[in-house]
Amino acid sequence: MVDLERDSSSTKQDLHDKIIAAADKAFTAHGIKSITMDDIAASVSISKRTLYEMFSDKETLLYECVVKHQHDMEDILKEVKANTNNVLEVILFFYQKSIERFHRTNKQFFEDIKKYPRVNELIKGCRDQDSDGTIAFFKEGVSQGIFRTDINFEITNILVHEQMDMLMNTDVCNKYPFIEVYESIMFTYLRGISTEKGSKVLENFIQAYRKNNNAQQQALA
C-alpha cells in the first residue's frame, strides 16, 4: 500500500478532499455505523495511521463531510441566484438537488447520524442560522407574485422543520419510501403557499421531475 502523502504530486489538501469525498460517498450509500475508518483508508489507498493524523475519529470525519455538503449547497445556490431572479426557480432547483441526494442516501444514514452529538449540533446550528435568510427569501417571492400574501413564513418555516424532524424520528418510512415522504412534504408545502402564478411554475416542475424520474427508473429496469 502506498501512502499518498509521500507522493509529491498530491498535496495535503488534495488528500483531505479525497478522504472527505470517499467518506461522504460511503456513509450515504451504506450508513455510518457499517463503515469503519479502515474502510475509508482503504478506499483512498492510505494507511489508517495517515487517516487518523488528519481526522482524530469517525465523528470528526463525519463532521467535516457535513460542513463540505453545506458549503457545496451554498455555492450551488449562489450560482443559481446569479442566473435567475425567480425565487421559486431557485427553491425548486435546491429541492431537486436535495431530492437527488436523498435518492443516493441509505435510510440507515439518518438513523446513525443521531448518535453523533457534535454533528447534530452542527446541523441544528446551520438550520437556525439559515432560517432568517430563508424567510426573507420567501418574502421576496411574495413581492414577485409567486407566493401568497396571507402566509406567516415564520410559522410555516417552523412547521416544515418539525415535519422533517418527524420524518427522521418516526417509523413512517418503514411503510413508505423515504423519498416519497420527503416529496409529499415539500410539494404539498409549496402548493399551499403558491399563488396561481407560482402554481403554474411548480406544477410544470413536478411534471418534468416525475417524467425524468420515471425515465431513469425504466432505464435501470
Summary of the structure (lengths in Angstrom):
residues: 221
radius of gyration: 19.9
end to end distance: 38.3
largest distance: 62.9
contacts: 595
relative contact order: 0.09
helix: 81%
strand: 1%
